[in-house]
Amino acid sequence: MKSLKSLFKALLIPSMLFFIGCGYGEEVVVETPPPPPPPPPPAVELGDVFYAFDSSVLDMVSQNQLDENVQWMMENPNATIIIEGHCDERGTSEYNIALGERRAESAKNYMANAGVDPSRMQTVSYGEERPFNPGHGEAAWVKNRRAHFVVQ
């Protein structure tokens, strides 16, 4: 009898510990962590085009950049943009507003001739009012004579 009692104790304690550890047969649900969020979409960046002093004529480098912008517009048929015309600080405010408008329009016309629907593009001129580089010299001015593209 004593050996049966010892055997019972020897089996009872580990069995109880086993059942306690297993939660008495309750199903244990382990939640899987949520999947990581998707990576953010690549930033939209349409390249600016730059102009010579007192000019709205597109050089070859500017045309190449506009070709890339046209390609992006074709790949994103629902996108609309604003083309901002900018100038350096030389000249009167009125003159620079008109020059900025000619620059924005030259970029728009180039893109329209390449197949982008003109209704997807608006133009605005800021003249010298929103310089990219606030400096006072050719190094700053060359960066401010531009058409800048903003996706809506």
MIBA-470650 format. One line per field, with one value per residue: residue number from 0; x, y, z of N, C-alpha, C in turn. Coordinates in Angstrom, 3 decimals. Atoms other than C-alpha are relative to their C-alpha. Layout:
i = [NUM;...]
n_east = [X;...]
n_north = [Y;...]
n_up = [Z;...]
ca_east = [X;...]
ca_north = [Y;...]
ca_up = [Z;...]
c_east = [X;...]
c_north = [Y;...]
c_up = [Z;...]
//
This chain:
i = [0;1;2;3;4;5;6;7;8;9;10;11;12;13;14;15;16;17;18;19;20;21;22;23;24;25;26;27;28;29;30;31;32;33;34;35;36;37;38;39;40;41;42;43;44;45;46;47;48;49;50;51;52;53;54;55;56;57;58;59;60;61;62;63;64;65;66;67;68;69;70;71;72;73;74;75;76;77;78;79;80;81;82;83;84;85;86;87;88;89;90;91;92;93;94;95;96;97;98;99;100;101;102;103;104;105;106;107;108;109;110;111;112;113;114;115;116;117;118;119;120;121;122;123;124;125;126;127;128;129;130;131;132;133;134;135;136;137;138;139;140;141;142;143;144;145;146;147;148;149;150;151]
n_east = [0.806;-0.873;-0.604;1.055;0.165;-1.184;0.128;1.064;-0.555;-1.018;0.679;0.987;-0.598;-0.371;1.196;0.649;-0.819;0.178;1.305;-0.001;-0.799;0.698;1.245;1.134;0.583;0.510;-0.773;-0.777;-0.063;-1.108;0.253;-1.152;-0.103;0.481;-1.091;-0.524;0.692;-0.679;-0.929;0.654;-0.237;-1.141;0.331;0.211;-0.922;-0.161;-1.161;0.074;-0.786;-0.669;-0.056;-1.057;0.413;0.950;0.401;0.945;-0.331;-0.427;-1.213;0.068;0.093;1.385;0.871;-0.162;0.741;1.429;0.337;0.195;1.256;1.061;0.091;0.683;1.408;0.630;0.125;0.943;0.985;0.946;-0.712;0.016;-1.136;-0.131;-1.347;-0.293;-1.078;-0.792;-1.063;-0.921;0.427;-0.263;1.176;1.126;0.960;0.933;-0.722;-0.278;1.267;0.241;-1.021;0.352;1.130;-0.522;-0.756;0.967;0.715;-0.890;-0.063;1.313;0.147;-0.877;0.614;1.227;-0.415;-0.494;1.131;0.714;1.215;-0.195;0.932;-0.619;-1.085;0.291;-1.215;0.050;-1.292;-0.353;-1.043;-1.151;0.530;-0.274;-1.289;-0.492;-1.221;0.159;-1.252;-0.042;-1.104;0.312;0.186;1.381;0.945;0.165;0.941;1.315;0.605;0.461;1.405;0.092;1.179;0.659;1.084;1.184]
n_north = [-1.174;-1.138;-0.239;-0.543;-1.383;-0.717;-0.096;-0.960;-1.320;-0.254;-0.309;-1.048;-1.338;-0.429;-0.117;-1.263;-1.076;0.026;-0.551;-1.431;-0.665;0.046;-0.760;0.910;0.375;-1.140;-0.291;-1.221;-0.681;-0.938;-0.947;-0.334;-1.464;-0.484;-0.162;-1.374;-0.854;-0.025;-1.135;-1.173;-0.112;-0.881;-1.422;-0.525;-1.094;-0.439;-0.873;-1.385;-0.386;-1.275;-0.876;-1.006;-1.347;-0.735;0.896;1.085;1.013;1.266;0.585;1.460;0.602;-0.213;0.866;1.375;0.091;-0.016;1.325;0.870;-0.408;0.499;1.440;0.190;-0.363;1.077;1.155;-0.392;-0.741;-0.770;-1.085;-1.362;-0.752;-1.445;-0.384;-1.329;-0.727;-0.782;-0.846;-0.528;-1.280;-1.136;-0.418;-0.482;1.044;0.215;0.701;1.374;0.760;0.355;0.975;1.262;0.580;0.545;1.228;1.054;0.339;0.734;1.384;0.607;0.231;1.105;1.245;0.217;0.471;1.377;0.894;-0.154;-0.793;-1.322;-0.229;0.561;-0.894;-1.411;-0.787;-1.177;-0.675;-0.656;-0.978;0.080;0.013;1.247;0.532;1.268;-0.377;-1.420;-0.737;-1.133;0.201;0.941;1.359;0.080;-0.356;1.103;0.964;-0.629;-0.133;1.384;0.415;0.990;0.823;0.424;0.954;-0.313]
n_up = [0.000;-0.079;1.300;0.853;-0.411;0.488;1.457;0.254;-0.248;1.018;1.251;-0.186;-0.012;1.367;0.832;-0.346;0.555;1.446;0.340;-0.340;1.028;1.287;-0.081;-0.170;1.274;0.743;1.205;-0.108;1.287;0.080;1.081;0.820;0.107;1.296;0.972;-0.010;0.972;1.304;0.099;0.584;1.445;0.263;0.065;1.347;0.245;1.372;-0.008;0.456;1.169;-0.256;1.160;0.066;-0.412;0.839;1.081;-0.249;0.991;-0.600;0.564;0.136;-1.337;-0.445;0.798;-0.502;-1.259;0.332;0.536;-1.175;-0.624;0.886;-0.232;-1.280;0.192;0.772;-0.898;-1.058;0.802;-0.805;-0.671;0.545;-0.523;0.162;0.425;-0.542;0.651;-0.953;0.557;-0.997;-0.557;0.889;0.761;-0.811;-0.383;1.118;1.065;-0.432;0.028;1.411;0.402;-0.668;0.728;1.266;-0.326;-0.326;1.233;0.918;-0.490;0.252;1.438;0.380;-0.475;0.767;1.322;-0.155;-0.196;-1.263;0.144;-0.623;-1.114;-1.206;-0.402;-0.218;-0.188;-0.856;-0.061;-1.250;0.266;-0.898;-1.367;-0.723;0.464;-0.536;-0.704;-0.320;0.184;0.932;0.924;1.080;-0.535;-0.482;1.068;0.965;-0.592;-0.119;1.335;0.191;-0.049;-1.067;0.203;-1.232;0.244;-0.794]
ca_east = [0.000;2.811;4.405;1.086;0.724;4.275;3.627;0.397;2.198;5.010;2.537;0.008;2.303;3.896;0.460;-1.018;1.882;1.466;-2.258;-1.744;0.950;-1.268;-4.213;-6.436;-6.995;-8.020;-6.972;-4.214;-4.471;-1.291;-1.912;0.396;1.771;0.272;2.248;4.530;3.027;3.725;6.640;5.676;5.265;8.282;8.339;6.998;9.696;9.363;12.566;12.861;14.069;16.427;16.750;19.439;19.317;16.332;15.176;12.337;14.043;14.518;18.053;18.870;19.334;15.918;14.300;15.769;14.337;10.964;11.045;11.441;8.573;6.421;7.210;6.102;2.888;2.150;2.713;0.400;-2.607;-4.672;-2.003;-2.315;0.456;1.123;4.121;5.566;7.633;10.452;13.069;16.137;15.983;17.158;14.535;11.329;8.631;6.282;8.905;9.788;6.140;5.795;9.097;8.081;4.825;6.671;8.950;6.042;4.199;7.271;7.522;3.779;3.799;6.744;4.973;1.690;3.463;4.958;1.471;0.443;-3.119;-2.891;-5.907;-3.727;-1.287;-1.752;0.787;1.524;4.276;5.952;8.533;11.286;9.039;9.924;13.643;15.048;18.361;18.162;21.731;22.750;25.023;25.197;25.530;22.143;20.499;21.139;19.107;16.260;15.667;13.467;10.155;9.196;6.671;4.177;1.975;-1.554]
ca_north = [0.000;2.325;1.832;2.493;5.681;6.725;5.962;7.954;10.966;10.606;10.720;13.138;16.092;16.116;15.542;18.493;20.689;19.597;20.401;23.724;24.646;23.666;25.702;22.744;21.953;25.493;26.416;28.982;31.488;33.263;36.410;36.948;40.462;42.620;42.849;45.854;48.858;49.102;51.325;54.891;55.665;57.264;61.002;62.767;64.906;66.635;68.389;72.137;73.692;76.655;79.615;82.024;85.647;87.548;84.515;82.034;79.906;76.240;74.928;71.252;70.444;71.948;70.044;66.784;67.509;68.342;65.033;63.265;65.308;64.401;60.721;61.003;62.736;59.977;57.326;59.215;60.142;61.499;63.902;67.639;70.150;73.812;75.212;78.155;80.733;82.351;85.034;86.444;89.770;91.907;93.886;95.496;93.480;93.962;92.857;89.776;88.749;88.849;86.970;84.335;83.842;83.388;80.805;78.834;78.977;77.820;74.736;74.080;74.456;72.085;69.453;69.949;69.525;66.294;64.925;66.060;67.359;71.130;70.966;69.020;71.934;75.396;78.182;80.920;83.511;84.560;86.733;87.472;87.051;83.439;82.933;79.448;80.985;84.311;85.307;88.326;87.178;84.971;81.764;82.514;84.073;81.054;78.893;81.399;81.627;78.573;76.878;74.818;71.953;71.267;68.170;68.856]
ca_up = [0.000;0.884;-2.529;-4.231;-2.200;-3.107;-6.729;-6.608;-5.078;-7.570;-10.459;-8.952;-8.386;-11.880;-13.451;-11.556;-12.574;-16.158;-16.211;-14.444;-16.935;-19.824;-18.568;-17.794;-21.405;-22.374;-25.844;-25.808;-28.635;-29.521;-31.509;-34.390;-34.587;-37.306;-40.513;-40.832;-42.590;-46.305;-47.259;-48.079;-51.761;-53.366;-53.107;-56.142;-57.544;-60.834;-61.702;-62.048;-65.264;-65.277;-67.612;-68.734;-67.595;-69.008;-71.000;-71.207;-73.857;-72.964;-73.411;-74.035;-70.333;-69.546;-72.408;-71.108;-67.650;-69.148;-71.055;-67.691;-66.266;-69.284;-68.731;-65.092;-66.123;-68.643;-65.950;-63.556;-65.712;-62.810;-61.581;-62.062;-61.564;-61.080;-62.916;-61.027;-62.891;-60.883;-61.522;-59.857;-58.040;-60.932;-62.821;-61.658;-59.927;-62.883;-65.392;-63.326;-62.944;-66.737;-67.230;-64.657;-66.543;-69.850;-68.188;-66.724;-70.048;-72.016;-69.784;-70.060;-73.851;-74.186;-72.087;-73.934;-77.278;-75.897;-75.198;-71.700;-71.608;-70.987;-68.663;-66.211;-65.935;-64.462;-64.412;-61.927;-61.763;-58.545;-60.254;-57.746;-54.680;-53.766;-54.337;-53.920;-52.863;-51.002;-51.892;-53.961;-56.736;-59.810;-57.732;-56.142;-59.183;-61.419;-58.985;-58.871;-62.641;-62.905;-63.506;-60.459;-60.577;-57.785;-57.868;-56.685]
c_east = [0.861;0.628;-1.030;-0.237;1.165;-0.075;-1.065;0.502;1.009;-0.637;-0.952;0.611;0.456;-1.209;-0.715;0.785;-0.152;-1.320;-0.095;0.758;-0.689;-1.328;-1.224;-0.709;-0.600;0.902;0.705;0.127;1.130;-0.258;1.284;0.077;-0.480;1.174;0.511;-0.735;0.743;0.949;-0.715;0.272;1.196;-0.458;-0.136;0.956;0.130;1.111;-0.285;0.783;0.503;0.205;1.207;-0.579;-0.919;-0.511;-1.065;0.204;0.539;1.271;-0.140;-0.133;-1.431;-0.972;0.106;-0.755;-1.496;-0.445;-0.227;-1.310;-1.206;-0.206;-0.750;-1.488;-0.750;-0.226;-1.004;-1.120;-1.013;0.655;-0.212;1.127;-0.207;1.450;0.206;1.163;0.698;1.109;1.009;-0.446;0.233;-1.235;-1.104;-0.930;-0.941;0.664;0.216;-1.263;-0.287;1.008;-0.277;-1.155;0.461;0.770;-0.942;-0.736;0.896;0.120;-1.314;-0.169;0.860;-0.652;-1.289;0.328;0.535;-1.121;-0.726;-1.198;0.173;-0.937;0.537;1.096;-0.518;1.332;-0.277;1.396;0.177;1.091;1.190;-0.422;0.321;1.325;0.324;1.243;-0.069;1.263;-0.101;1.235;-0.359;-0.233;-1.425;-0.985;-0.254;-0.990;-1.419;-0.706;-0.496;-1.515;-0.029;-1.346;-0.545;-1.152;-1.137;-0.533]
c_north = [1.255;0.283;0.536;1.469;0.851;0.194;1.031;1.429;0.367;0.367;1.179;1.399;0.415;0.159;1.310;1.173;0.083;0.649;1.490;0.777;0.034;0.736;-0.884;-0.297;1.171;0.258;1.347;0.598;1.017;0.903;0.253;1.518;0.460;0.167;1.438;0.839;0.000;1.193;1.189;0.073;0.916;1.449;0.429;1.167;0.229;1.036;1.396;0.164;1.416;0.759;0.935;1.348;0.625;-0.843;-0.975;-1.121;-1.243;-0.499;-1.523;-0.700;0.127;-0.884;-1.451;-0.188;0.000;-1.332;-0.994;0.349;-0.474;-1.491;-0.287;0.312;-1.087;-1.238;0.259;0.840;0.807;1.191;1.323;0.768;1.504;0.253;1.441;0.615;0.907;0.757;0.335;1.406;1.202;0.301;0.461;-1.165;-0.330;-0.786;-1.467;-0.858;-0.461;-1.044;-1.360;-0.694;-0.600;-1.298;-1.158;-0.459;-0.761;-1.456;-0.724;-0.328;-1.160;-1.327;-0.309;-0.513;-1.428;-0.975;0.108;0.924;1.344;0.273;-0.570;0.903;1.420;0.724;1.163;0.610;0.651;1.039;-0.227;-0.227;-1.252;-0.598;-1.344;0.257;1.501;0.845;1.088;-0.132;-1.095;-1.420;-0.191;0.218;-1.151;-1.050;0.562;0.183;-1.376;-0.098;-1.168;-0.725;-0.507;-0.922;0.323;-1.228]
c_up = [0.000;-1.360;-0.992;0.324;-0.499;-1.507;-0.377;0.178;-1.088;-1.341;0.124;-0.100;-1.399;-0.915;0.262;-0.579;-1.523;-0.405;0.325;-1.071;-1.340;0.049;0.054;-1.296;-0.768;-1.201;0.165;-1.400;0.065;-1.191;-0.765;-0.110;-1.367;-0.961;0.047;-1.028;-1.324;-0.056;-0.615;-1.499;-0.241;-0.124;-1.457;-0.178;-1.490;0.014;-0.510;-1.297;0.229;-1.309;0.098;0.447;-1.041;-1.174;0.485;-1.013;0.721;-0.680;-0.006;1.354;0.526;-0.770;0.465;1.313;-0.260;-0.597;1.146;0.706;-0.820;0.237;1.300;-0.137;-0.774;0.876;1.121;-0.623;0.803;0.687;-0.724;0.671;-0.161;-0.374;0.441;-0.758;1.005;-0.718;1.091;0.383;-0.909;-0.837;0.929;0.334;-1.150;-1.124;0.383;0.079;-1.430;-0.471;0.640;-0.694;-1.326;0.255;0.309;-1.253;-0.978;0.430;-0.278;-1.478;-0.472;0.387;-0.751;-1.397;0.044;0.351;1.326;-0.237;0.711;1.182;1.317;0.551;0.153;0.146;0.939;-0.008;1.366;-0.213;0.904;1.455;0.812;-0.465;0.659;0.838;0.271;-0.192;-1.047;-0.872;-0.979;0.511;0.520;-1.146;-0.973;0.527;0.061;-1.337;-0.433;-0.188;0.990;-0.118;1.334;-0.374;0.938;0.690]
//
